[in-house]
Amino acid sequence: MMPSSSLSTTSSALSVGPVGRDGFTSPRRAIRDSSKINRLTNSNQPPPSYHDRHDPKTTKKDLRTLQRFLEVECWKLPQIRSLDRTLLAVSDACKQINRIVQRAQTDDLYGAALDPITGLELEANIQGESQQQLDVLCNTIMLRAFCGTANDAICAVASEEEPLPRSCADVMGYDLLASNNPLVVGGKTNIDGLKSSGGEGGGEFVAVFDPIDGSKNIDSSLPVGTVFGIYRRPDGGRKSAKYKSPDGTYDLDGFLQRGTNLVAAGYCLYSATTVLVLTLGSGVHGFTLDPDRQIFLQTHTNMRIPDVGPLYSFNEANSRDYSEPVQKFLKNMKSTGKIGGKKVTARYVGALVADVHNVLINGGIYGYPATRDNPNGKLRLLYESAPMAMIMEQAGGAGSTGYGRILDVLPPQPKWRKVTTDQEGATAAQDDCSSSDGSSSSSNDEADNWDEEAGKGIHVRVPTFLGSVENVFELDQFHKYYGEEGG
């Protein structure tokens, strides 16, 4: 016979409702509670309302919205006042990408992207990777977010998914080369008309971004993110461009700048919560997406990274291919076992945004060093390393290549062959990249050379180390004593 204590426990475990004075469940209450459980678990029933899912005693925090934050901060900074609508549009794009990431497993969003006309797979992107549906979709959302605002603050964009920058006129579907286009005069783009139409030349800023960083993590339900940065064009685009594309639709002057010229940078993290971290050059602020109201609320004000932290985030599977300074740094850190009096801890997710956010919150160092196969690392300066370095520095941290500040790195400036015509009508090649045999080049050669040179600057890679000041400084010291001269 079962002991009385076991019988009591079993009866309680099987009970649906509360136990009465006699030790048994009240039948009436059991039926009522059973009906409630069936109602809540029946998939045919509508989901419970907001009030059903929340304790009436629990109230929402009184937090400032992202929209209000942008209104106030952009009003305080006249030089970026026109960016409030753009940044709000970017936050809406992050919401859309967040929903897409959550639906990727249940919707048909995997696999290679197909050309809607031919039905064939799209060509590999500039990184040599096959373009996936998810990448193309997120890229399109970000392009339209930056270029679709009414005030046309952004004039051109550069994406990790595309080989060359694009003018916002091109993104939004204006055919600048059509013969019947009023913006085209004498076969060339009418810049004055283009300014008034919101095309290239119409905005003071250019935007750079990686639409979906770490997309391979989605298969494992791990965090992914979006990174972006905004540069102001030299003199706001008022002076003539030095590096203008052959068709005249955009120039590179606004893109090929040092990171010190960034006016805004941020990232969106799609994880347990959806977080937008943003800097406008006067501190770093974090916003969390309220899943009920679908708006970003300011949950982290004036974020500061600890001066020294215990985390290190490196892909140690590649450690044998790291340079000697990085290997010695990691070996020394693990042998001592402590940093700043705290026990060192390894954390590596495999997505730039997720790993950097973890370091920003808890302190430590994130690293993507150079390797034998990738002597410049794999992170792109313009739309990954520089925006993240700006965020880190604004939060009191540091960003380094191992030999100096990431924000001080100047992207390669384009050198290409120009075609000139002499008085007798003969063509000759001249400029910085003229061939050694002095052969002439056609306008097609000039355009091809432009694409190649422009791509080098837009997608240049740099070794990247981000984190607490003390941690990054120590890494730089190892480069100083064990690195090659001049980096």
C-alpha positions in Angstrom: 0.0 0.0 0.0 1.2 3.5 -0.9 2.3 5.6 2.2 -0.1 8.3 3.1 2.5 11.1 2.4 3.0 9.7 -1.1 -0.8 9.5 -1.7 -1.2 13.1 -0.6 1.6 14.2 -2.9 0.2 12.3 -5.9 -3.3 13.7 -5.3 -1.9 17.2 -5.2 0.1 16.7 -8.4 -2.9 15.4 -10.3 -5.3 18.1 -9.0 -6.5 20.7 -11.4 -7.8 23.2 -9.0 -7.0 24.3 -5.4 -7.3 21.8 -2.6 -10.2 22.1 -0.1 -10.3 21.8 3.6 -10.9 18.0 3.4 -7.7 17.6 1.2 -9.6 17.1 -2.0 -10.2 19.5 -4.9 -13.5 21.2 -5.1 -15.3 19.7 -8.2 -16.8 23.1 -9.1 -13.5 24.9 -9.0 -11.7 22.0 -10.7 -14.2 22.2 -13.6 -13.8 26.0 -13.8 -10.0 25.9 -13.8 -10.0 23.0 -16.3 -12.1 25.0 -18.7 -9.7 27.9 -18.4 -6.7 25.7 -19.2 -8.5 24.3 -22.2 -9.4 27.7 -23.4 -5.9 29.0 -23.2 -4.3 26.0 -24.8 -6.8 25.5 -27.6 -5.0 26.6 -30.8 -8.3 27.5 -32.4 -9.0 30.2 -29.8 -7.6 33.7 -30.3 -4.5 34.6 -28.2 -5.1 36.2 -24.8 -5.3 40.0 -24.8 -2.6 42.3 -23.4 -4.4 42.6 -20.1 -4.9 38.8 -19.8 -1.2 38.2 -20.2 -0.1 40.8 -17.6 -0.7 41.1 -14.0 -2.9 44.2 -13.4 -0.5 45.3 -10.7 2.4 45.4 -13.2 2.9 48.6 -15.1 5.1 49.7 -18.0 8.2 51.8 -17.3 7.8 55.4 -18.2 10.6 55.5 -20.8 11.4 58.0 -23.5 10.7 56.9 -27.1 13.3 56.8 -29.8 11.3 59.3 -31.8 11.3 61.8 -28.9 15.0 61.2 -28.3 15.8 62.0 -32.0 13.6 65.1 -32.0 15.5 66.5 -29.0 19.0 65.4 -29.9 18.9 66.5 -33.5 17.4 69.8 -32.5 20.4 70.3 -30.1 22.8 69.5 -33.0 22.0 71.7 -36.0 24.6 70.0 -38.2 22.6 66.8 -38.2 19.1 68.2 -37.7 17.9 66.7 -41.0 18.8 63.2 -40.0 16.0 62.7 -37.5 13.6 61.2 -40.1 16.3 59.1 -41.6 17.3 57.5 -38.3 13.6 56.9 -37.5 13.2 55.2 -40.8 16.3 53.0 -40.0 14.6 52.0 -36.7 11.5 51.0 -38.7 13.8 48.9 -41.0 15.2 47.2 -37.9 11.7 46.2 -36.9 11.0 44.8 -40.3 14.3 42.8 -40.3 13.6 41.6 -36.8 10.2 40.1 -38.0 11.9 38.5 -41.0 14.6 36.9 -38.8 11.9 35.5 -36.5 10.0 34.1 -39.5 13.0 32.7 -41.3 12.5 29.2 -40.0 8.8 29.1 -40.7 8.6 31.0 -44.0 10.4 30.2 -47.2 13.2 32.7 -46.7 16.2 30.3 -47.0 18.2 29.4 -50.1 19.9 31.3 -52.9 18.2 34.5 -54.2 16.8 34.2 -57.7 16.5 36.8 -60.4 12.7 37.6 -60.6 12.9 37.9 -64.4 15.1 34.9 -65.5 14.6 32.7 -62.4 18.3 32.0 -62.3 20.5 32.4 -59.2 21.9 35.8 -58.7 25.7 36.3 -59.1 27.9 36.1 -56.0 28.2 39.4 -54.1 31.4 41.5 -53.8 32.6 39.2 -51.0 32.5 36.2 -53.2 29.5 34.7 -51.3 26.4 33.4 -52.9 23.5 35.8 -52.4 20.8 34.5 -50.1 17.2 35.5 -50.1 17.5 36.8 -46.6 20.5 39.0 -47.5 18.8 40.4 -50.5 15.6 41.2 -48.7 17.3 42.9 -45.7 19.5 44.8 -48.1 16.5 46.2 -49.9 14.8 47.2 -46.7 17.9 49.2 -45.6 18.4 50.8 -49.0 14.8 52.1 -48.9 15.0 53.2 -45.3 18.0 55.5 -46.0 16.8 56.8 -49.4 13.0 56.9 -48.9 12.7 59.8 -46.4 10.9 62.9 -47.6 13.7 65.3 -46.7 16.4 63.5 -48.8 19.1 63.9 -46.2 21.0 60.9 -47.7 22.2 61.3 -51.3 24.0 57.9 -51.7 24.5 54.6 -50.0 27.0 51.8 -49.9 26.2 48.3 -48.8 28.1 45.1 -47.9 25.9 43.3 -50.4 26.7 45.5 -53.4 30.0 46.1 -55.3 29.6 49.9 -55.7 27.8 52.8 -54.0 24.4 53.8 -55.4 22.8 57.2 -55.6 19.5 57.4 -53.8 17.9 58.4 -57.2 19.0 55.0 -58.5 17.7 53.2 -55.4 14.3 54.8 -55.7 14.0 54.0 -59.4 14.9 57.2 -61.2 16.5 56.3 -64.6 19.2 58.9 -64.7 20.4 57.8 -68.1 17.1 57.7 -70.0 17.0 59.9 -73.0 13.6 61.3 -72.1 14.6 62.0 -68.5 14.5 65.8 -67.8 17.5 65.3 -65.5 19.6 64.3 -68.4 20.9 67.1 -70.6 23.2 66.4 -73.6 23.7 62.8 -72.5 25.0 63.9 -69.1 23.2 64.1 -65.7 22.0 67.6 -64.9 23.3 68.0 -61.3 21.2 71.1 -60.7 18.0 69.3 -61.6 19.1 66.3 -59.7 19.5 68.2 -56.5 15.9 69.5 -56.7 14.7 65.9 -57.3 16.4 64.4 -54.3 19.0 62.4 -56.2 22.8 62.5 -55.9 23.8 66.0 -54.9 20.5 66.6 -53.1 21.6 65.5 -49.6 24.5 66.4 -47.3 25.2 62.8 -46.1 26.0 59.3 -47.3 25.2 56.1 -45.5 27.0 52.8 -45.2 25.7 49.6 -43.8 25.8 45.8 -43.4 22.2 44.8 -43.6 22.4 41.4 -41.8 25.6 40.5 -40.0 26.1 36.9 -39.0 23.2 35.5 -41.0 24.5 32.0 -40.7 23.6 32.1 -37.0 19.9 32.2 -37.9 20.0 28.4 -38.6 20.9 27.9 -35.0 18.6 30.5 -33.5 21.6 32.6 -32.5 21.8 36.4 -32.5 22.4 38.4 -35.7 22.5 42.2 -36.3 22.6 45.2 -38.6 25.4 47.8 -38.6 25.3 51.3 -40.1 27.1 54.6 -40.2 26.5 58.0 -41.7 29.2 60.4 -43.1 28.7 64.0 -44.0 29.9 64.8 -47.5 32.9 67.3 -47.7 31.5 70.8 -47.4 28.0 69.2 -47.4 28.4 68.4 -51.1 28.6 72.0 -52.0 32.0 71.8 -53.6 32.8 69.9 -56.8 33.5 66.2 -56.3 37.1 65.0 -56.8 36.1 61.4 -57.4 32.9 61.3 -59.6 31.7 58.2 -61.3 32.0 58.0 -65.1 28.2 58.4 -65.5 28.1 61.3 -63.1 25.4 59.7 -60.8 27.5 59.6 -57.6 30.9 60.4 -56.2 33.2 58.7 -53.8 34.3 61.8 -51.8 31.7 61.2 -49.1 32.5 57.5 -48.6 36.3 57.4 -48.7 36.8 59.3 -45.5 38.4 58.6 -42.1 36.0 57.3 -39.4 36.6 60.5 -37.5 34.2 62.1 -40.0 31.3 59.9 -39.0 28.4 61.9 -37.7 26.3 58.9 -36.6 26.7 55.2 -36.1 24.6 52.4 -34.7 23.6 48.8 -34.7 20.5 46.7 -34.2 20.8 43.4 -32.3 18.2 40.7 -33.0 18.3 38.4 -30.0 16.3 37.6 -26.8 15.4 41.3 -27.1 15.7 43.6 -30.1 18.1 46.4 -29.2 19.1 49.5 -31.2 22.3 51.2 -30.0 23.0 54.6 -31.4 25.5 57.5 -31.2 25.2 60.9 -32.7 28.7 61.9 -31.6 27.7 62.9 -28.0 27.4 59.7 -26.1 25.9 56.2 -26.7 22.3 55.3 -26.0 20.4 52.0 -26.1 16.8 51.4 -27.1 14.8 48.2 -26.6 11.9 47.3 -28.8 8.7 47.0 -26.8 7.0 43.8 -28.3 3.5 45.0 -27.4 3.6 48.5 -28.7 6.3 47.9 -31.4 8.2 51.1 -30.6 11.8 51.5 -29.4 12.1 52.8 -25.8 15.3 54.3 -24.3 16.4 51.7 -21.8 20.2 52.5 -21.7 21.1 56.2 -21.2 24.7 57.3 -21.8 26.1 53.8 -22.0 29.7 53.5 -20.6 32.0 50.5 -21.1 34.1 49.5 -18.0 37.7 50.7 -18.3 38.8 47.0 -18.0 36.7 43.9 -18.4 37.0 40.1 -18.1 35.6 39.1 -21.5 37.6 38.2 -24.5 35.8 37.4 -27.7 38.1 35.8 -30.3 37.6 32.9 -32.7 40.3 30.7 -31.1 39.8 28.0 -33.8 41.9 30.4 -36.0 44.5 31.2 -33.3 47.3 29.3 -35.0 46.9 31.6 -38.0 47.0 34.8 -35.9 50.0 37.0 -35.9 52.7 36.6 -33.2 51.5 39.7 -31.1 47.9 38.4 -31.0 49.0 34.9 -30.1 51.2 36.2 -27.3 48.5 38.5 -26.0 46.0 35.6 -25.8 48.5 33.2 -24.2 49.5 35.8 -21.6 45.9 36.6 -20.7 45.0 32.9 -20.3 48.1 32.1 -18.3 47.6 34.9 -15.8 43.8 34.1 -15.7 42.8 37.6 -14.6 42.3 41.0 -16.0 41.8 44.0 -13.7 41.3 41.6 -10.8 38.6 39.6 -12.5 38.8 36.1 -13.9 38.9 36.1 -17.7 36.0 34.6 -19.5 35.8 33.6 -23.2 32.6 34.5 -25.0 32.2 34.1 -28.8 28.9 34.1 -30.7 30.3 34.5 -34.3 28.3 37.7 -35.1 30.0 41.0 -34.8 27.0 42.9 -33.4 26.3 40.2 -30.7 29.9 39.9 -29.6 30.6 43.7 -29.5 27.3 44.3 -27.6 28.3 41.8 -25.0 31.7 43.5 -24.6 30.1 46.9 -24.5 27.8 45.9 -21.6 30.3 43.8 -19.5 33.7 45.1 -20.5 36.5 43.2 -22.2 37.9 43.0 -25.7 36.6 41.8 -29.1 39.0 40.8 -31.8 39.0 39.8 -35.5 42.7 39.8 -36.2 44.6 39.3 -39.5 45.3 35.6 -40.4 47.6 33.9 -42.9 44.7 33.6 -45.4 43.3 37.1 -44.6 46.3 39.4 -43.9 43.9 42.4 -43.4 41.3 40.5 -41.4 37.8 40.0 -42.7 35.9 43.0 -41.2 35.2 45.9 -43.6 36.4 49.3 -42.5 33.7 51.5 -43.9 30.5 49.8 -42.7 31.6 47.5 -39.9 34.9 48.4 -38.1 34.6 52.2 -38.2 30.9 52.5 -37.0 31.6 50.1 -34.2 34.8 51.9 -33.3 32.9 55.2 -33.1 30.4 53.6 -30.7 33.1 52.2 -28.5 35.0 55.4 -28.3 31.8 57.4 -27.5 31.1 54.9 -24.7 34.6 55.4 -23.2 36.3 52.4 -24.9 38.7 52.1 -27.8 38.9 50.7 -31.3 42.3 49.7 -32.8 43.9 47.8 -35.7 46.7 46.8 -33.3 48.9 49.7 -34.6 46.6 52.6 -34.2 43.0 53.9 -34.0 40.5 52.4 -36.5 38.9 55.8 -36.9 42.2 57.3 -38.2 42.5 54.8 -41.1 42.0 56.4 -44.5 40.4 54.1 -47.1 42.4 53.6 -50.3 41.8 56.6 -52.6 40.9 55.6 -56.2 43.5 55.9 -59.0 42.2 55.3 -62.5 43.1 55.9 -66.1 41.4 58.9 -67.7 40.9 59.2 -71.4 41.8 62.5 -73.1 41.5 63.6 -76.7 44.1 65.8 -78.4 43.5 68.3 -81.2 43.9 65.7 -83.9 41.2 63.5 -82.3 43.6 60.8 -81.1 42.9 59.3 -77.7 45.6 58.8 -75.0 45.6 57.3 -71.6 46.8 59.4 -68.7 46.5 59.6 -64.9 47.8 57.8 -61.9 47.2 54.3 -63.2 48.4 54.5 -66.8 49.8 51.3 -68.1 53.6 50.7 -68.4 53.4 50.2 -72.2 51.6 53.5 -72.7 48.7 51.8 -74.5 45.5 53.8 -75.0 42.3 53.0 -73.2 38.6 53.4 -74.2 35.8 54.9 -72.1 34.8 51.3 -71.3 38.2 50.6 -69.9 38.0 53.8 -67.8 34.6 52.7 -66.4 35.9 49.2 -65.6 39.0 50.7 -63.9 36.8 53.0 -61.9 34.6 50.1 -60.7 37.7 48.2 -59.6 39.3 51.1 -57.8 36.1 52.3 -56.2 35.4 48.7 -54.9 38.8 48.6 -53.3 38.0 51.7 -51.2 34.5 50.8 -50.3 35.2 47.2 -49.2 38.7 47.6 -47.7 39.3 45.3 -44.7 41.2 46.0 -41.5 42.2 44.0 -38.4 39.8 45.0 -35.7 40.0 45.1 -31.9 37.2 46.8 -29.9 36.6 47.1 -26.2 37.7 48.5 -22.9 40.5 51.0 -22.9 42.9 48.9 -20.7 42.3 45.7 -22.7 42.9 47.3 -26.1 45.9 49.2 -24.8 47.5 46.0 -23.6 46.9 44.4 -27.0 48.5 47.4 -28.7 51.5 47.0 -26.5 52.0 43.4 -27.7 51.9 44.7 -31.3 54.5 47.4 -30.4 57.0 44.9 -29.0 56.3 41.8 -31.1 54.8 43.2 -34.3 56.4 44.0 -37.6 57.7 47.5 -38.1 54.9 49.8 -39.3 52.2 47.2 -38.9 
